[in-house]
Amino acid sequence: MSEVFDLNNLLAKRDQGGRSYLEFLRVPAMSAGIYILPAGGTDLQRPHEQDEIYYVVAGAAKLRLGSSEKKVAKGDVIFVEANLEHRFFDIEPELILLVVFAPAEESAYT
């Protein structure tokens, strides 16, 4: 079931779906998706029961991880442990994230 995913195709498919998150891979050990937040947008996600990694494909924002805040930008890789409250804010410009959950994500993005 190995596959190569074209980022431009994934972004177009996510745009067509009209949602902020597009899951494009799901196997028992992990799931992956593209998450996009517009400039000035609000991140409504809730803590997940799985560990996750974000790769910032484009854009910049601040990220609240529990009680701390970090600036993140294109090229950053972020690890968020399971059940940790986290949220992107002060998004400028549009933030495009590759998200990987392990094991596969069970909760939904809004």
Order of alpha helices (4+ residues) and beta strands (2+ residues): alpha-beta-beta-beta-beta-beta-beta-beta-beta
